[in-house]
Amino acid sequence: MKLWIKSLFATFVAASTSLAADQLTSGGATSVDKEGANAFSLPAANLPLNKRLDFSVGNSFFRNPWIPAPATTQARDGLGPLFNTNGCQNCHIKDGRGHPPEKNDIHSVSMLVRLSIPAMSAEQKQIFIKEGIVPEPTYGGQLQDFALQDQTAEGQINITYTDYPVRFTDGSEIILRKPEVQITQLGYGDMHPDTQLSARVAPPMIGLGLLESISEQTLMSWADEDDADNDGISGKINKVWDVERKQFAIGRFGWKSGQPSLMQQNAAAFNGDLGLTSRLFPNENCTSTQTICAALPNGGAPEVSDNILDFVEFYTQHLAVPIRRKTLQPDVKQGQSLFVDAGCDSCHKTQVITATRQGLPALSNQNIHPYTDLLLHDMGEGLADNRPEYLANGREWRTAPLWGIGYTKEVNGHTYFLHDGRARNLMEAILWHGGEAESAKQNVLRFNQKQRDALIAFLNSL
């Protein structure tokens, strides 16, 4: 009898230890035990040594600045002439989260503004089907607030805020801030009067290869566009144009799931953010009314070689998710239960196993905890940018992954969240939720102070 009890106890301890270990490693076998400013910048823990050189080479092209052409450094020239930054790391600071401009910032280095106009004519509707937006005629789909020396930038981004108070059931109050985006110092004439503006901060880079490895079948099983189960949650897949495959595909990346793959996401950022061409985007980022691109030297055709694209793709696929912390603390355990009780896990999916990826064993068959379903959800009028992108309407956003969110302060030195950085802390981010998340938000508003603290402790443990 004693032997049976001892065996049963050993089995229980082993299961508890396995569960604790599983909860710690949000990124499966890729997760690393790292704290501090470089917590988001390490290769996947299970990446073999012979592949870490590829990771380091990709990191160098992601981190180091690009320069104008012509230059002796031909592998890294061709910047601009219109751009938002001269290096990927300037926006994804320490491979982490960007932020809106501070009070005295002249430029908005880690935040950009998307531009578009409504699709009204038959021609515009055809453009929208293929590109997901109708670009603003003079300035294109994105404002570039930098230009090469002696050249004119497209304009400058100005953000102002209006206070918006919210009260908890216990009488406590919190002040949210609602941003208003304005573009000043336009360099190439007036914008279309119906221009739609959407500010976007750079998201963190960790675990992107794992998100890319979630199977299409899994995403489709999570989708419930017509809310067939009547739970008030109607996650939707975005279908976007895949440049390489020349067909529509499931969108995964970007704040509205506007890109189907990391390769295309990276190439689009090289083009839109740095003004660099590649085989995916062979044209410079000037519109037909802007002559600056044709008038100035470029870095060749293409400026970003296929070799560089491959290295950067490998790097962005294999940035590790750091382990969870403080998971055994009572307030963290309580907060985890409250997270589920409030209904947050309906969209922030807590667990999934990645598919088998040909040639990418480190990302294959990993039991991960990303806290996202990668689907579009109606987030209410408060968060609406009123700017559609493919199938995403002006109120819909992709569920943001929460893994690593508790590292934001130490990696990036701030705690600004949501697509435009309006939330100054996690509770503000929660209270901006509306639409399909309105019920979950109302549940949080009913929490007392101890419960609210526990919920935030849980999120900071991720």
Secondary structure, 3 states (H helix, E strand, C coil): CHHHHHHHHHHHHHHHHHHHHHHHCCCHHHCECCCCCCCCCCECCCCCHHHHHHHHHHHHHHHCCCECCCCCCHHHECCCCEECCCCHHHHCHHHCCCCCCCCCCCCCCCEEEEEECCCCCHHHHHHHHHHCCCCECCCECECCCEECCCCCCCCEEEEEEEEEEEECCCCCEEEEEEEEEEEECCCCCCCCCCCEEEEEECCCCCCHHHHHCCCHHHHHHHCCCCCCCCCCCCCECCEEEECCCCEEEECCECCCCCECCHHHHHHHHHHHHHCCCCCCCCCCCCCCCCCHHHHCCCCCCCCCCHHHHHHHHHHHHCECCECCCCCCCHHHHHHHHHHHHHCHHHCCCCCEECCCCCCCHHHCCCEECCCCCCCEEECCCCCCCCCCECCECCCEEECCCCCCHHHHHHHHCCCCECCCCCECCHHHHHHCCCHHHHHHHHHHHCCCHHHHHHHHHHHHHC
